[in-house]
Amino acid sequence: MNKHAIITGGSRGIGKAVATEFASHGFNLIICGRNEETLIKITEELSAKCISVHYFIADLSQKDDCMGFVNFVKTKTNRVDVLVNNAGVFLPGTLMDEPEGQMQYQMDLNFFSAYHITRGIWNLLPHNDRGHVFNICSIASVVAYSAGGGYAVSKHALLGFSKSLREEGKSLGIRVSSVLPGATYTDSWSGADIEESRFMRTSDVAKSIYNAYDINEFSVIEDVLIRPILGDI
């Protein structure tokens, strides 16, 4: 029986690369995102690999959409082997001068979506049988961004959630890993005047996540910290 991987923000960037990586290892997928066109495109691409792919349109900054996705997952499977909380957004701005509501929006999407969705499907994760939660944090989880204060705060919160969840998962045999990528080349960087070679590849992040899943079931890689070879941008 094929395993199921749930990936939020699974139609673009790191999320798409993670979906592609797990599909290559025979996982069935349930993904979500805001853009139906990109969701349909990746569903068609990955379905050609003879796996099951289901998508759900959701704005995960909204709790109702988070719970809608949870309910959708439950209609497709009663077992979630891997959950990848990837959905997120970076909005530039300093804490004292950012637009009103920008901090709340980033907290809702970058942190609370992971909180709500993990709580919703926690009981679907197998106990003592390789159940694994990955929270896609950021280098900003450990290094403050002067021009992205709200983002850094939200990613600090996600890392704290991930570490606390790790403690709760121990007695159940559920593994929890925090993934902290540095600058990774995605659409959000496409307009920047920076050489593409300066960035990491989304596929490298995805492979690191799968490798962390695939180690011996009695071990867990708690933190996956990846940076470009020349360091942060």
N, C-alpha and C positions, 0 to 999 in steps of 0.2 A: 504493500500500500504506500503510495506516495505521501510524503510529508507536506505540511502546509506552512508557508511563510507569509506573514502579514506585513506589508510595507506601506507606511504612510508617506505621502509625497512621492509615490512610486513611478511617476511618469516622466520625470525630468531629473537631470543632474545626478547626484549621488544616489538618490532613490532608484532611478532607472537602472543605473549600473548595478546596484545591489539586486534588483529584481532579475536582471539578466544573468548575473552570476549564480543566484540560487536556482534559476530555471535550468541553467546548464548542468546542474547536479540533480535534476529530476524533481524539484519541488513544485507542487502546485502553488499558485500565487493568488492572493487577494490584495489588491492595491487600491489606493484612493488618491484623489487629486482634485483640483478645481476646474481644470480644463478638459472637457470631454473629448475634444479632438486629439489631444496628446495621449489621453487614456486609451482611446480606441486604437491609436497607432501602435502603441507598445503592446496592447493586448493581441493585436493581429500578428505582430512580430514574434512574440513569445509563444503564442498558440501553435505556431508552425513547428515548435520543438516538441509537439505532442504532449504538452502538459495542460492542465486546467488553469485558466487565468480569468478571474472575475474582477471587475472594477466598480468603484462607487464614487460618485461625484460629491465632494464635500469641501466646505470651507472650515477647516479644523480650528480656526480662531473662535468658532461658535460651538458651545458645549452641545447644543442640540444636534449639530452635524457630527460631532464626535460620537455621540450615543447612537445616531443613525448608522454610522459605520460599524460600530460594535454589533448592533442588531443585525446588520447585513451579514457580517462575518458569521454570526451564529446560525444564519439560515443556510450557510454553505458548508460548515464543518463543525464538529463537536470537539475537535482537537487542533490546537495551534502549537506547532513545534517551534517556530521562530517568530518573534515580533520585533520589527525594526521601526522604532519611533524616529522617523527621519524628517517629517514635515517641519519647516521653519522658514524664517525670513530674516534678512539683514536690512535694517533701515538706518542710514547714517544720521548722526546727531549727538550733541552733547546732552548730558542729563539735565542741565539747567536751562538749556535753550531749545530742546527738541519740541516739536508741535504737541499740543495737548492731546493725550490719548495714544501717543506713539509707544510709550513704555507699556501701557496696558495691552495694546495689540500684540506686541512682541512677546509679552509674558503669556498671553492667551494661546498664541500659536506655537511658540518655541518650547514652552514649559507645560502649560495646562493641558494641551492636547495629548501629550504623552501620559500625563497623570490620569486623565479621564479614560483614555483608551486602554491603558494597562490595567486599571481597576476593572474595566468592563470585561476583559477577556482573561484575567488572571487565573480564573478557575478552569479555563480551557487548556492551560499549559500543563503538559504531562509532568507528574512528580517523579523524580528519580529516573527520568528517561529522556534526557537531553533537551528538555524544555529550556529555551534561551531567549532573553530579552536584550536587545541592543538599543541603547539610547545614543543618538547621534548628537554629541555635544559639539565642542569646538575648542581650538586653541584659546579662544576667548573665554572659555570656562576657567582657565587658570592664569591668563594674562589679560589685564584690563585693556580695553580699546578706548583711547582718548576721544576718537571721533565716532564711536559706536557704543555709547554708554548703556543704553537700554538693551541692546543686543547682548553685551557682555553680562549684564545682570541676569537676563533670562537664561543664558547658557550656564552661568554659575548655578542658578537654581536647578537646571536640568541635571547637572553633575551631582549636586547634593541629593536630588531625588534618586538618581541612579545608585549612589553609594548606600543610601538608606534601603533601597529596594534589594540591593545585594544582600544585606543583612537579613531581610525578611525571607529571601529566597533560600537561604542556606539550609534550613531545616526541612524544606520541601524538595530539595534537590533541583531547584530551578536556578540556572546560571544567569547572571546579569553582568553585562559589559558596557562600559562607557567608551565611546569612540570619539577621539578628539583630533579631527583633521585640521591641518593648516590650510593655506590657500590652495583651493582645488579648482581646476578650470571647468566652469559651467557657464551657462548663458548669462548669468549675472555679471561675469567678468568680460564678456565678449567685446564690449565697447571700450575697455580700458587700454591705455597706451603702454602695455606691458607685454614683453615677449611671452608667448604661450609656453615656451620651455621653462619659464620661471615657476610654473604651477605644477602641482601634482595632477595626476589623471584620476578621473572618477573610478575607472576600472581598478586602479591600485588600491583605493579605499575599499572598494567592494571585495576584492580578493582578500584583503586583510581581515575583513569582517567574516567572510566564509571560513578562512583559516582558523580564526578564533573559535568559530562554531565547531570545526571539525577535529579539534584536538581530543585527547582522551576524555571520556565522559566524567572522570573523577577529578578533573582539573578545570580551572576557569581562568581565562585572561581577563582580569578586572578592568584594565585600562589599555586602550589601543591608541597611542599618541603617534601621529604621523605628520611630518613636516616636509616641505620642499627641501631638496638637498642644500640649497643656499640659505635656508631659513625663512622666517616669516616675511611677508610683504607688508 
